[in-house]
Amino acid sequence: MTADKLKGKFTFSHDDNYEAYLTAANFGMIQRKAMASTKPEIIIDVMEDGSITIEEVTTLKTAKMSFRLGEEYQHDPGNGKNVTYLAVMEGDDTLVTKEVWDASSSTTYKVTGDGLVITMTKQGVTGTRTFSKN
């Protein structure tokens, strides 16, 4: 299954319940406040070899992760700890990443007609960040 529909640059529009999600994901108060105040640009690229790169660009820093569908990969979600993830496509417009050792944790990147919705779930708490396509 191809991930080409995910390609693009996306500008932050709004979020919903994001800080509650960060609390459930065990981010400290200062880190939560800093992360919740960001308005990142998301850049998703799909390489010829099928690997996917997602960059989250803010004025504070750029976070980048690269992986191949169906293969485990390591990534620091922003708390200084590397976590093992597995990413799969659901249909042709939705990328789902899950923590290998924590079934309660997932992030979904869904392309919509006018942008991207990132839905993050941890321990039953869900937050979303919505982006418009550039």
N, C-alpha and C positions, 0 to 999 in steps of 0.2 A: 504494500500500500504506500502511495506517495504522500509526502508531506509538503508538496510544493505550494498548496493553498495557504500555508502558514507564513510564507515569505513576505517580508515587508518591514516598514518602519511604522511604529504606532506611538501616538502621543497621549499621555495621561489625560483622562477626562474626569473620573471620579471613582471613589471607592465606597464600599458598604461593609461594615462590621470588620474592617481590616485590623484595627487595633485589638479587638477581642480575639481574633485569630492569632495575632502575634503573642498575646498573653497565653493562649492555649499551647502555642509552640515554644513556650518557655523563654521568650526574649525578655530581658530585664527592662525596667521602666524607661531608663534613658534611651536605650537602644530602640524600644518600641516607639517612643515619641519621635525620635529622629527618623525612623523608617516610615512612620505614618505621615510625616510632614513632607516626604519627598513626592515629586511629580515626575516620575521617570519617563524616559523614552525607551521603548522596547524595540530591539532590532532582531529579527529572526531571519536566518539564512539557512538554506538547504544546499549542501555541496553536491557536486557531481557524484561523489562516492556514497551518497546517501546520509552522511553525517549531518547533524543539525547543530547550529550554534545559536544560542539565545544570549543577547547582551541586554543588560538593564543599565542605562546610562542616567546618572544624576549629577548634580553639581558637586556632590560629595565624593562619589567614586563610581567606577564602572565595574559591574559584576558580570562575568562571562562564564557560560558553561557550554561544553560541546559533548555530544554523545551520538550513539547510533541506536536506532530503534531496536528493541528486543535484547539489548546488551546492557549489563550492569555498568554503572559509572559512579564516580565519586564527585561530590560537590559540597562546598560549604554554603549553607543557606543564609549565611550572614551572622551566625553566632559563634564563629571560630571553630566549629566542629565539622569534620568531613563526614558526610552521610552517604550511604550507598543507595542509589536510585535505579529504577528500571522505567523506561519510557516506551509507550506503544501508541499507535494511532487508533482512534475509534472513528470509523467513517473516514471521509477525506478532508474534514475540517476541524478535527479535535485531537489534540495531543494530550495524553495523560501520563504524568510522572508519579510514581509511587515510591515511598521509602520501602526498601526491601525488608527491613526488620521491624517495621511499624505499620501494620495494615490500616491504622486510623489516619494516616497521613498521605494526602495526595494533592497534586496541583494539576489543574486542567487549563489548557490554552485552547479556547474555541474562537475560530474566526467567524465573524458575523458579516452581514452585508456591508456594514460601515466601519468595522473595526475588529477589536479583539477583547475578549472577556477572559480574565484569569481568575479562576476560582480555586481557593486554597482551603483545605480542610485538615484539621488536627484535633483529635480527641472529641469529635462531634461538633466542633465549632467551625463555621464556614465564614470566610470573608471573600469579597470579590474586589477586583480592580478592573475598571473599564477604560479602554483606550480607543481613540479614533485613528483611522488609517491615514497616513500622510500621503 
